Amino acid sequence: PPCINTLHNLQTLRLRNSKINSIPDSIGNLINLCSLDIGYCFYLSSLPSSIGRLQCLRELDLSRSQIKSLPESICTLSNLHTLGLRECFFIHELPQNLSNMKSLVHLDIHGCVELTCMPENLRKLNQLRTLPIFISGGKTNCRLTELANLKLEGELHLKNLQNLRSVEEAKGAQLSNKHGIQSLILSWDWSSYINSAQARDDYDEDDDEDELEEVNILEKIMLADHVFQSLQPSRSLRELEIITYVGRTLPSWMMELSLSNLVRLTLKNCACEKIPALGQLPQLEVLRLISLPSITNLGSDFYGGANAFPSLQELELNYMKGLEEWSSAGGEQLLPCLRTLTLLDCPKLKALPSDFSLVRSLIMNVDDKLLLSSLQSRGFPNLKHIKMENWDDKDPEPEVLTERDDSLISWALVTKPKPEVDGDSTTMSSFGFGKSTLRFGEGEREGTSTIWTIPLYI
């Protein structure tokens, strides 16, 4: 309301989840304001420069707003402790003088997918503890060494690692000393190189230039091996995700199993030809291997010896196009704590380990003959929940569901998305609970005791 500028003693203003589309310049008159919450204001796309007059402000939450950029005046807020930009999907850049905010402790930019660079001199933010994303290079050419003396905590995603110039820069981040980091994502993005190569193939006839560019890419790939080796995290790390690593081998600090406290590990879109003995990670509970086309075998090297995967509860093998063999652990009980198995798009896999006696939940392709055979031969004796993907809703439900009807608590059949005329896609899912069935989508199926028909759009 217009009169808000008269509330000079106001200390807290919460407009969260409101329909406001602008903040008046007069907000700068609230000189005693300590906390301003305008998160989840989906129509708000900008802030007035007068925000810089709120010198008592300690907390500013803009999460899930439509903010595209922040006024430079925000950098004069010398007492600001928390700046919340979580899931501001449209913000593409942070103020360049952000390093002037000496009191800043929490800079939450988780989910800011359009950010392309970091502001300069982040190393000056001595109090900073929360920084979920750091982007190497970009317009500001920000170097990883900016993180050296920051005592960061919680989660950290290091993006665009292909922009690192040297091993020294990677070492300069001092990740091994950041004991407060619990979750770490390391990701490379080679799309610009791929697009550049495709463009040259289409338009460029200069062979010498092509050769020079290919040499440059090869040098980048070779450097990536050494960079990864130098990004060894602290032993206290609990979650690690590696995305689009193009090296053939994983770093020795993974081979040496120095991550004894690791609980969750994801390898995604990587070119590695061998996986280290992850089975010897004593605390590992969740392992996701996604799109590792060069991996052909999971065997003794994967397990690393007796008593493999003593704590593993969830295992996902997804889009493993080259995987041919998955063998047992030499007579030892395989995966003694495994409860959930996801096995999708592994077309060359010829056999499964023999013992999945404790698995209760299974996610698979509906046409996976290997798993269907195992289910029909009464493998997975304790299975209670099953989800089958890529189902054609014109086909009958798989016989194995009927055969297991007495033991299953729930099941789901999910079709591939079907493109619609307007560009959207529709999927249909059929769910069963005991002897009842729920079908989400169009149409009904006879012979079930309970049916609901609901359109489901994804």
N, C-alpha and C positions, 0 to 999 in steps of 0.2 A: 504493500500500500504506500501511497505518496508520503504519508506521515511518518514512515519508518525512520527517516533521517532525523527526527526529533528525539529519538530514543538514545540519547547520548550515553546513558549508563548501561546499555544492553551489552551483555557479555557473551551470550550464546544465541545463535540464530540457526534454526533447523528448518530447512525448506525441502527436505529429502522427499523424493518421489512426487514432487508437485508438477504442475503443468506450466510453470513460468518459462518464458522464452527469452527473457533478458533480465539483467541486473542493472538497476538505475545507477547513474553516476553518484547520486547522493549517498550510496552505501559508504562512501569514503568518510562521511560524517560520523560514523559509528566508531569513534576513536578508541573506545574501551572494549570493542569486540575481541573476544579471545578464541571463539570457536564458530566457524561458519561451515554448515553442512548443506551443500546443494548437490549431493550425489543423487543419481537416478532421476535427474531432471532431463528427460529425453528430448526436450525442445530447446534446451539451452546450448548455444553454440559459441558464445564469446563472453568475456569478462571486461568490464570497464577498466581503464587505466587507473582510476581512482582507488582501486583495490590496494594500491601501494601505500595509501595513507593509513591503513589499518596496522599501525606499528605494534599493537598489543596482540595481534593475531598469532595464535600458536597452532591451531588446527584448521586446515582447509581441505574439505573433501569434495572433489568433483567427479567421483567415480561414476562411470556409465553415462556421463553426459555427452553431448554432441560437440564438445569443445574441440576446435581444430588447432588452436594455438593459444599461448598464454601471453599477456602483455608483459613487456620487459620490466614494467614497474613492479611486478610481483617480486622481483629480485631484491627490492629494498626492504622486504619484510624480514628484518634481522632477527626477529624472535620466533619465526615460524619453525615449529618442531616437526609437524607432519603435513605432507602434501600428498593427498590421495588422488591419483589419476587412474586407478584400476579400471581396466576395460574401457578406457576412452578410445574407442576404435578409430577415431578420425584424427586424433592428434598426430602430427607428423614431425614435430620438432619441439624441443624444450628451449626455454630462454637461454641465450648464450652467456648471460651473466649469473647463472644459477649458483656458481661458486661463491657468490657474495653472501649467500644465505647460510652464514656460519653456524646457526643453531639447528640446521636441518638434521633430523635423525632418521626420519622415515620418508623415503621417496618411492611411493608405490606406483610403479608403471607396469605392473603385471597385466598382460593382455593388450598392451598398446601396440597393436600389430603393424601400424603404419609408421612407427618411428623408424627413421633411417640413419640417425646418427646421435651421438651424445654431445652435450655441451663441453666446452673446454674446461680444463683445470678442476675436474672433479676431485682431484687429490686434496684440494684445499678444504673440502668438507670433512673436517676431522671428526665430527660427531656422527657422521652418517653410519647407520647400522642396517637399514633396509634399502636394497637396490636390486629388484628382481631381474632386471635386464641390463646388460651392457653390450653395446654394439661397437665392434671394432671398425675403424676406418670411417667411411662416409664423408660427407661434406666437410666436417670439422677435422677429419683425419685423426680421430681420438685413438690414443694408444692404450693397450692393455695395462701398461705400467702405471696408469692413473690409479689403479686399484691397490697398488703396493702396500700402502700404509693404512688403508681403510679396514676397520674391524667389522666387516660385514657379517650379518647373521641371517638365518632362514634360507631362502631360496635365491639362486643366482643362475641366470641363463646367459652364457657368453655366446653371442651371435656373430656371424660373419667372420669366423676365425680364418677364412681364406685370405683375409686382408692383413694378417700379421706379417711383419717384414722379416722377423728373425727369431731364432730360438731365444735370444736374450730378452726379447720383448715378452715372450711367453713366460719365461722364468721370472721376469720382473713383476708379474702379477702376484707372485708369492701365494699361490693357492694352498700350498701345503701348510701354511701358517694360519690359514683362516679356519680356525676350529669351530667357529660359530655357524659356518655354512652347513646346513643339513641336506639340502637338495641342490644338485648341480646338473645343468644341461650344457653340453658342448655341441655346437652346431656349425656346420659349414654350409655355404650357399654357392653352388657352382652354376646357377642358372644364367648369370650374365655371360659367363664364358661359353656356355652351350649356345645361347642365343647369338652371341657374336660369331661363333663358328658357323652356325647355320646361315647367318646373314652373308658371311663371306662366300659360302658355297653357292649362294643364290646370285650374288652380285659382283663379287670380287674376282678378278682374273690375275691378280698379282701373286704368283706362287711364292716369291721371296717373302712377302709380307705374311702369307699364310704360314710358312715355315717358322718365321720368327715368333708368331703368335703361338704356334704349337709348342715351341721350345719354352716360351713363357709359362704356358699352362703346365707343362711337365715339371718345370722348376717349382711351381706352386704346389703341385701334388707331392713332390719329393720333400719340400719344406714342411708340408702338413704332417708327415710322419714324425719329423723331429719336434715340431711344435706340440703335437699331442703328447709325446714323451715328456715334454717340459711342463705340462699342465697337470701334474700329479696333485690330487687334492689331499686334504687332511684325512687322517685315519678315522676321524670322527664322522665322516660323511655317511649318510643313511640312504640317500637316493641319488642315482646317477643315470643320466640318459645321454646317449651318443647318437647324433643325427648327421647323416650324409658325410661320414668319414670315408675318404677315398683310398686310404692306405691299405696295403695287403695284410699287414699284421697289426695287432693291437699293441699298445705300449707295454713295456716290461712291468710297470707298476700294477697292471692288471694281471699279468702272468704270475707275479710274485705274491698275488693275493694279499696285498697290503691293506685292502679295504675290509677289514675283519668285522666292521660294524654295519656293512652295507645291508639294507633290508629290501630295496627295490632297484632293479637294473633293467634298462631298456637299450637295446641296440637296434637302430632303425636306418634303413637305406644305406648300409655300409658295404664296402667292397672287400672286407677282410676275408681271407681264405681259411682262417683257423680261429676257433674260439678257445680261449684259455680254460683252465680247469676251474670253471665256475662252481662246480659241485663241492668244492672245498671251502666256499664262503659260508661260515658257520651260521650267520644270522639271516641269510638271504631268504625272503619270503615270497617275492614276486619277481619272475623273470619273463621278459618279453623280447623275443627275437623276431623282428619284422623286416621283411624284404632284405635278406642277406643272400643274394643270388649265387655267391661263390662258395657257400657252405654246402658240402655234399654229404658230410657224415657227422653224426653226433655219437661218440663212443667213449672209449677209455680216456682220451685226452680231455673230453668235455667233463667227465666225472672226476678225474684226477685221483682215483683210488677208491678205497672202501669208504663206507658211510657217506656217500655223496648226497648233497642237498639235504642235510638233516632237518632244515627248517622250512623248505620250500612248500608253499601252499597253493600258489597260482603259477601256471606255466602257459605261455602263449607262443606258438609257432605259426607265423602268419606270412603268407606270400613268400615262402621259402622254395622258390622255383627249382633250385638245384639240389635240394635235399633228397638223397636216395636211401640212406641207411640211418636208422636210429636203433642202436643196440642196447642191450641190458648192461647192467653194471657188474659183470663178472660174478654172478651168483649172489651178490648182495641184494637185499630188498631195495627196489628202485623207488626213489622219491617217497620216503615213508610218511611224510605229512601232506602229500599233494591232495588237494580237495577240488581244484578247478583246473580243467585242461581245455585250452582253445587250440584247435588244429584246423587251419584254414589255408586253402590254396597251396598245398604241397603235392603237386601232381606226380612227382617222380618217386615219392616215398613208397617203398616196397613192403616194409614190415614195421610192426610196432613192438616195443618192449612187452614182455609177457605179463607184467604185474601192474595193473591199475586198480587194485582191489579196494583202495580207499577213496578213489575219486567219486565225488558226489555230483559235480556239475560238469557238463560237456558242451562245448560250442564247436560246431562242425559244419561242413558243407553237406547239403542234403544228398548229393550224389557221390560222396566219398565212399567208394567201394571198400576200401581198407577198414575204415571205422565201422561201416555197416556190417561187414562180415564179423568183426569182433563183437559188435553188439548182439548180433543174431546167434553167436556161439556162446552167449552169456558171459562175455567179457564185461568188465566194469560192474561187478556184482552189487556194489553199493550205490549205483547211480540213482539219483533222485530228481535231477533237473537236466533237461537237454534242450538245446537250441540249435535248430538246423537252418542254415542260410541258403540263399539262391534257390528257393523253392518256386516251382511254377504252379501257381494257384489253380491251373487247369488239371494238374495231376492229382491223384488221390494221395492221401497222407501216407507216409512210409509205413510199411507193415511192422517195422520194429517198434513203432509207438504202440500199436495194438498188442504186440507180444509182451511189451513191458508195462502194459497198462496197470497191472496190479502193484507195481513197485514204484512207478514214477509219481512224484508229487506234482510236478509241473513240466510242461514242454511248450516249445514255441517253434513255429515255422514262419520264416521271413522271406518274402520274395525280393527279387532285384527291383530297384526303383524303375518305374515305367514312365518315360517322358510323356508329358501332356502337350496339347496344342499350344498353350500359353507359355511353355518353357518350364513350368514347374514339373515336379516328379511326384509320383504316388507309389507308395508301397503298401502291401497288404500283409498282415501278420495274423496267424491263427495260434491261439494260446489254449493250452489245456491245463486244468487243475484237477488232479485225480481223474474222475470219470466225467468231468464237465469240460466243455470247450467254449472258448471265446474266440470269435473271429472278428478281427479289425480289418475293415476294407469294405468292399461292395459285394453284395450277394450273401446267400445263406447256404449252409450245408445241412442236409437232413441227417437224422439218425443220432443227434446229440441231445443230451438232456438239457443243456443250457446254451443259448446262443445270443450274443449281442452283436449288432452290426453297426460299426462306427467308422466313418472315413478317417484315414490317418495320413497326414501329409508331412513329408520330410523334405 
